[in-house]
Amino acid sequence: MKSKRPAGLPNLPWITAKGAFDPAKFPIDSTLRQCVSSNFDECRTGCTLLSTMVAHGRVEAGVFLLGLLRYFEGDLNALGVVVENVGGFQNAQCAAALFAELRRIPSSNTTRRYLDSVIGTLVRFPADMVQESFWELSGDSAFSYKMRAKFKAAAEGVADIW
C-alpha cells in the first residue's frame, strides 16, 4: 500500500512522504545549468547539489563534475569548487582526473591553494586507489622539492588513514 502524502505537501517525486528532499530523484537539468553559470555563487550551489546527488547514488552527477574540470580549466576559483565537490565520487576515473590536474597545473604562488585542494581531496580516497600515484609523483623530478614533499606526505598520510 502506498503511503499518503499529508495535505499541503507538494506532489513532487523528489519530496518524500515525510516532506524530506530526496536528491536521488531530483531532476538534474536545472542543477547542470547552475554549474555552468557565470555567477560564481550559482556555480557553487549547483556543484554542491551535484555532490549531494553523488552521495545518493547518482553516478551521472559525478561524471558531470568530472567534465567541469575541463570546462573550467582556466578558472582556478571555479576549479576549486569542483574539486571540493568531486571528492565524494571516489572511483578510479575520478582519481585519474585529479592526478591529471596535479600534472597539468604548474605549481606557483597563484596555483598553490588549488593544488593543495586537489591533494586534500585525493587523500580522502581509499589508499589502494591513490597511494601508488602519490609515490610516483613524489619521485618525479619534474616537480619542485616542496611539491614532491607534499606528495610523499600524502602517500604516507593516506596509508595512515586507511
C-alpha distance (Angstrom), angle and dihedral (degrees) to the residues before:
residue distance angle dihedral
M1 . . .
K2 3.80 . .
S3 3.79 115.9 .
K4 3.79 116.1 -115.6
R5 3.75 120.3 -119.5
P6 3.78 116.0 -124.5
A7 3.79 115.7 -108.5
G8 3.78 113.5 -87.7
L9 3.80 94.0 25.0
P10 3.80 110.7 122.9
N11 3.79 116.1 -113.7
L12 3.79 96.6 -124.2
P13 3.80 121.4 139.9
W14 3.82 92.5 -131.4
I15 3.82 92.6 55.6
T16 3.79 111.3 80.0
A17 3.81 123.9 -139.3
K18 3.81 87.2 -99.7
G19 3.80 91.1 54.2
A20 3.81 97.0 -106.3
F21 3.79 125.4 138.4
D22 3.83 114.3 -107.4
P23 3.84 109.4 -159.5
A24 3.80 90.6 -172.0
K25 3.81 89.1 69.6
F26 3.80 101.2 34.0
P27 3.84 113.9 116.4
I28 3.79 109.5 -108.1
D29 3.85 100.2 -153.2
S30 3.80 99.4 86.5
T31 3.80 90.8 42.3
L32 3.81 90.9 54.8
R33 3.81 90.1 51.6
Q34 3.81 89.6 52.3
C35 3.79 91.0 52.8
V36 3.80 93.7 58.0
S37 3.80 94.2 41.8
S38 3.79 118.0 125.1
N39 3.82 86.6 -133.0
F40 3.81 106.0 94.0
D41 3.81 94.8 -151.2
E42 3.81 91.6 51.9
C43 3.79 89.9 49.0
R44 3.81 91.2 50.6
T45 3.82 91.7 48.6
G46 3.80 91.8 48.7
C47 3.81 93.0 48.9
T48 3.79 91.2 48.0
L49 3.80 90.9 52.0
L50 3.81 90.3 48.6
S51 3.80 88.4 52.6
T52 3.80 89.5 52.0
M53 3.80 89.7 50.0
V54 3.81 89.9 51.6
A55 3.80 89.4 52.8
H56 3.82 87.8 55.2
G57 3.80 94.5 52.3
R58 3.81 102.0 -89.6
V59 3.81 101.2 141.8
E60 3.81 91.7 176.8
A61 3.81 89.4 63.6
G62 3.81 89.9 56.7
V63 3.79 91.6 48.3
F64 3.79 89.6 53.3
L65 3.82 90.8 49.9
L66 3.81 88.7 53.8
G67 3.79 89.5 51.0
L68 3.80 89.5 53.8
L69 3.81 88.4 63.9
R70 3.81 86.8 69.6
Y71 3.79 96.2 36.0
F72 3.82 91.8 57.2
E73 3.81 97.3 32.6
G74 3.81 92.5 134.1
D75 3.82 98.1 42.3
L76 3.81 111.4 78.6
N77 3.81 93.6 -174.5
A78 3.80 93.4 55.4
L79 3.81 90.9 41.1
G80 3.78 89.2 54.4
V81 3.80 90.1 55.7
V82 3.80 91.4 48.9
V83 3.81 92.5 48.7
E84 3.82 90.9 48.9
N85 3.79 89.5 55.7
V86 3.80 103.2 37.2
G87 3.82 92.1 66.2
G88 3.80 92.5 91.1
F89 3.80 91.0 59.5
Q90 3.78 94.4 78.9
N91 3.77 109.2 177.6
A92 3.80 135.9 117.5
Q93 3.81 93.4 -96.0
C94 3.79 92.3 54.2
A95 3.81 92.4 47.2
A96 3.82 90.1 49.6
A97 3.81 91.5 50.2
L98 3.81 91.8 50.5
F99 3.81 92.6 47.4
A100 3.81 87.6 49.8
E101 3.80 87.4 56.0
L102 3.80 90.1 55.2
R103 3.80 89.0 54.6
R104 3.83 95.5 40.7
I105 3.79 99.9 50.8
P106 3.81 114.6 65.2
S107 3.78 114.4 -134.7
S108 3.81 114.2 -109.5
N109 3.79 139.5 135.3
T110 3.81 88.0 -86.5
T111 3.80 96.6 50.3
R112 3.82 100.4 35.5
R113 3.82 95.7 94.5
Y114 3.80 92.1 49.1
L115 3.81 93.4 47.8
D116 3.80 90.2 48.0
S117 3.81 89.4 53.6
V118 3.82 90.5 51.2
I119 3.81 90.1 51.4
G120 3.80 90.1 45.4
T121 3.79 91.1 53.2
L122 3.80 93.1 47.2
V123 3.81 94.4 51.4
R124 3.81 88.4 61.9
F125 3.82 89.6 61.2
P126 3.81 120.1 93.9
A127 3.81 111.1 -80.1
D128 3.80 94.0 -121.5
M129 3.80 88.8 59.9
V130 3.81 99.6 50.1
Q131 3.79 114.1 13.1
E132 3.81 97.2 84.9
S133 3.81 92.1 49.4
F134 3.80 91.3 50.0
W135 3.82 89.5 51.8
E136 3.83 90.1 50.1
L137 3.80 91.7 51.1
S138 3.82 91.6 46.7
G139 3.80 88.8 61.1
D140 3.81 96.9 42.8
S141 3.82 110.5 110.6
A142 3.82 90.3 -157.6
F143 3.81 86.4 80.6
S144 3.77 127.2 69.8
Y145 3.77 121.3 -102.9
K146 3.83 89.9 -105.8
M147 3.81 93.4 52.2
R148 3.80 91.9 46.8
A149 3.82 88.4 51.4
K150 3.82 89.8 52.2
F151 3.80 90.6 50.5
K152 3.80 91.1 49.0
A153 3.80 91.3 49.3
A154 3.81 89.7 49.1
A155 3.81 92.1 50.4
E156 3.79 90.6 50.3
G157 3.81 93.0 42.2
V158 3.78 95.4 50.8
A159 3.78 89.1 53.9
D160 3.80 89.8 54.4
I161 3.80 92.8 48.7
W162 3.80 96.0 49.6
